[in-house]
Amino acid sequence: MGNFILKDARHILVRVPNWIGDAVLCEPAVRTIRGNFPDANITILAKPWVAPIFLNNPSVDECIEYDSNGLHKGIFGRIRLIKMLRKKRYDLAILFQNAFDATFLAFMAGIPETWGYSTDVRGFLLTKSVRVKDEIKKCHQIFYYMNLLEEIGLKVDRDLKPQIYVSDEESRRAQRFLEENGLNFDKIIIGINPGASYGMAKRWFPERFANIANRMIDEHAAQVIIFGSNGDDDICKEVFQKLKTNAINLCARTNLRELISIIKKCSLFITNDSGPMHISASLGVPTAAIFGSTDPALTSPIGDKVCVVKKDIECSPCFERECRYGHYRCMEMVSVEDVYNASVKFLNPNAK
């Protein structure tokens, strides 16, 4: 690493990944950049649905939304973004998003120093290009981002865990909203997240989410909040209709910051492998994560109070959206008892 970076990098652009879960797992790398450049102005460049992850983060000075479906759509939109970035006069761009587009934007914006993995045939545009070695592909995603910084020569703390920051005002608004919807904060609040954007192979069955929620209601007088995005309407409705008592179905009713602040109020979060899973873990909420087609060695939630429920079978992990054999046995084998036993430990530390 040359003297230019150590001495002169005062304005740094960080292009973060496009998926919520990946962005959460990238947060420790952003904090690492702040630790190495404490006096720099650090700007996040993110898609609109990811940018709220970094709100209130003390390592971030500014966040620019890259709206490729709106303001920055098409050639003229891209030119508009390039002109804006050029005016900012960044010294350094660190590109955690692996696409050629990220490097092209930094190059066209005239940023003199650009770091990233040499993926997507973009190495020739990077001033510091890091090859993706086979061993890093087998590591957890959080270390994939940290490894980029380590390979370039920054000081890295591999024990850092993702953090999302909720303001006092956000917390108060979330509490008011839940109280207005009949929740009692003296009782246990269980968050249920039955959706997963990648596909059916990542989704435990709605009736089993309902069964685990009902057991929590019966045995722990739990209150239930159902979370989901626009594509999860049917799944969330099915869970809601099977519950024994009134619950709050928040599917598609919150923006991302509202979702974050409400998850923070939960006593326990039961979820598929998804973006909200990583949000919950990063907030310090006890999180029980159900895995099927994906590999927890690569994308498990990172936090002090997390557990993974997964059954090892010959064809898993397959990383497919749909089960190629049509049986979804990796999810079928995960019983309500399995998830209950994993979850209840968070509510009762003495449970076996």
N, C-alpha and C positions, 0 to 999 in steps of 0.2 A: 504494500500500500504506500503510495507516494506521499511526499510532503504536502502536495496540494490538498489532498483529502483531509489530512490531520489538521492542517492550518487554516484552510480557506473554505471548507464546506459550511456555509452559513444558512443556505436555503436548500432544503432537501425535499424532493418529491418521492412519495412512497406509493407505488401502485399495488393495491391489495387485491386478493382473489375475489371472484365474482359470486361465490356461494357463501351463504351466511355461516355455515359451519366452518368452512375453510378460513373465512375472515376472522372468526373467533380464535381459531388455532394459530393464526398469524399474529395475534395481538402481542404475545411475548416477544416476537421478533421486532415489532414496532417499539416496544419498551426497551429492547436492547439497543436499537438505533439511538434512542434518546440517551441511554446511558453512555454511549460512545461519543455522542455529539451533544453534550448538555446545553450548549449555548446556541444551537442551531434552531432555525424556524423549520418545523417539520409539518409538511402538508400531505394529507392522504388524498389520493385519487381513487374513487370507488364508484361502482354502480349505485344508483339511488336506493336500491333495496338493501344494500350492504352498509352504506355510509353511516346510518344511525348506530351501528355497533360501536363506533369510535367517539360518539358524543360524550362529553364530560371527561374524556381520557386525558390525564395530565401530560401524557407523552406527545399529544397532538395539538398543534397550534391552529390548524385550519383543515377543513375537509372540502374538497371539490367533487361534486357529483358529475360523473361521466354518463350523461343521459343519451345513450345511443339510439333510443327509441323516440326521443323528443328533440331537445335543443341541439344535440350533437349527432343527429341522424343524417346519414348519407355523406357525400363528399363535402358539401358546404358546411354541414354541421361539424364534421371533423376538422375542417379548416378553422372554423370558429374556435374550437377547443385549442388547437395548436397555437393560434394567435394569442389566446389568453394565457396559455402556459409560457409562451415566449416572453410575454410582458413581465412575468413573475421573476425571470432571470434566475432560475434554479442552478445551483452549482453541481448537484448530484441527483440522480434518479436511481432508486432501488426498486427493482421490478419483481415482486413476488407473483404477479400474474404472469403465466408462462407464455401467453400468446405472442405472436409476431406483432400484433397491433400495439401492444404495450411499448415495445421497443421502438417501433416506427414513430409513435407519437412523441416519445422522448427525444428521438433523433431529430425529427422535424421541428421540435420546439427549441432546438439548439442547446440542449443541456450537455455540457462538456464531458461529464463523467456519468456513465451508466453501468449499473451492475445487474446481473441476472443469470439465471441458468441458460445454457446454450440449447434450449428447446425450440422447436418450431422453426428451425432454420434461421435463427436470428443472431447467432453468435457473432457474425461479422459486424453487426451494428453496435455491439456492446464493447465498452472499454475494458471491463472486467467480466469475463465469461467463465462460468463454472459448469463443468460437465456433471450431469446427473449419473453418479456411479450406481452400480447394481445394489450395493449395500444400503445406500440411502433410500432406495425404492422400497426396501423391506422394513424401514423404520417408521415410527409413528409420524403422522403428517406434521405435528408440531416441530419435530426435529428437521423435517425437510426444509422449513423456512429458516430455522436457526442455522442449519448447516451452510446455507448460502452465505450468511454473514461470517460464519466461522472460517469458511474456505477463503474468503477475501482478506481475513485478518483482523476482524473486530473481536473484542472481548465478549464472550458469550457465557451466560449462566444457564445451563441446561435444566436447572431445577425450577425455572420460572413457569408459573401456571397462568393460563388466560384469565383476564379480569375484565369485567364490564362494570361501568360505574353508573350508579343510579343517583340522581340528585335528590336532595331532601324534598323539593317541590314535587318531583315525579313520584316519590314514595308516598307523600301525603295525598296526591290525587288518586293513586291506586287504592290506598286504604279507604278513601271516601267512596270511591266507586264500588268497592266490594261490600262495604257496610250498607250502602244504599240498595245493594242487591241481596241483602239479608245474611251476609256472612258474619260469623262471630269469631273474633280473633283469639278468643280464649280456647277455641277448639282447633283440632287438626284440620288443615286445609291440604287436600291432595290435588295436584295437577295431573291431568291425563292428556297425553298427546298421541292420539291414535293414527295420525297421518305420517306420511313421509313422501317428499316430492319426487324421489328417484323412481319409485315404482312399487308394484304389489309385493315384490320379493323382500322388501324392507319393512313390510307392514304386518305386525301381529294382528290377530283377528279381532274385529270390533266387539264381538260377544264376549271375548275373553277380557278385553279392557273393561267392559261393563261388569263382568263377574268379579274382577279384582277390586273395582271401585265399590261394588255392593258389599264385598267382604270387609273392606275398610270402613264402610258405613256401619255395618252390623257390629263389628268387633271393636271399633275405635271411635264411634260416633263422628266419623270424618265428614267433612264438607268437601264437595267435589267441584272443580273447575275444569271444563273441557277446552282444550286449545286446538287451533287448527288454522290453516290458510284457506284461500279461496277454493282450492281444488279438493279440500277435505270435507266439504259440506255433508255429503251422504254418510261418510264414515262417522263423523261427529254426531250427526243426528241419530244414527243407529245406536251409538253408545248412550246418548242422552235418553232415548226412549226406553232403554232397558234398565235404567237406574231406579232404585226403590224409593228414592226421595228426591226432592227438588235439588237441582244442580244449576250451575251457571254454564251455559254453552257460549263460549266466546269465539267460536269459529268465525273467522273473517270479520270480526267486530272490532279489532284493534289494529293500530299501526304498530310498527316494530318497537318503538320506545315504550308504548303502553304495554305491549306483550312482555317486554323485559321487566318493567316495574311490577307487573302483576305476578309473573313467575317468581320474582324475588319474595313475594309474600307467602309462597307455598311452604308447607312443612315437608313435603315430599313431592317429587316429580317423576311420574312413570311414563316412559316414552320409547318410541322406536328410535333407530339411528337416524338423526335428523338435525337440522339447524337448531331448533329449540332445545334439543338434548344438550348441545354444546353451550348454549346460552345459560341453561339451568346450572350446569356444572361450574361454569365460570363465575356465577353469582354466589356460589357456595351453598346452593340449595341441594339437599340430599337427592340424588338422582339414580334411578334404576333404569338401565338402558337395555332394551331387547334387541338382539342382533340376529339376523338371518343370513342373507346373501352376502353381507359385507364382513370385513375382517376387523375385529376390535383391536388387533395389534397395530393397525394403521390409523383407525379413526375413532377409538374409544373416547368417551368423555374424560377430560382431564380436570381433576379437582380433588379436594380433600374428602369429599363424601359422595363417592360414586361406586356403583357396582354394575357389572355387565352380566346379563343372563343370555347364554347362548348354548346350543347343543351342537356338538361336533359330529358331522356326518360326512360321508365320502365326497359329496359334491359341493360342499360349502367350505370356504367362501367361493362363490361363482361370480359375484359382482354383476349379475344380470338383473335387468328390470323386472322380468317375468321369469318364472321357473320354467326352464327348458323341458322339464319332465312333467310339469303340470301338477306335481304333488305338494309343493311348498312344505316338504317335510321338515326343513330346518326351522320353520315357524310352528308347524303342527306339533312338534315334539316339546316345545316350550309350554309347560302347563301353567295354569293359574296358580297352583301350589308353588311352582318354581319361583314365579315372580313375587308372590306374596312373601315367601320365606326370605327372599333377597331384600325386599322392601321394608318389611316390618322391623328389621334390625335397626333401621334409621329412627323408627318411632320408639323402639324399646331396645336400647343398647344391650340389655341382658338376655334378649331372645337368642335361642340357639338356632 
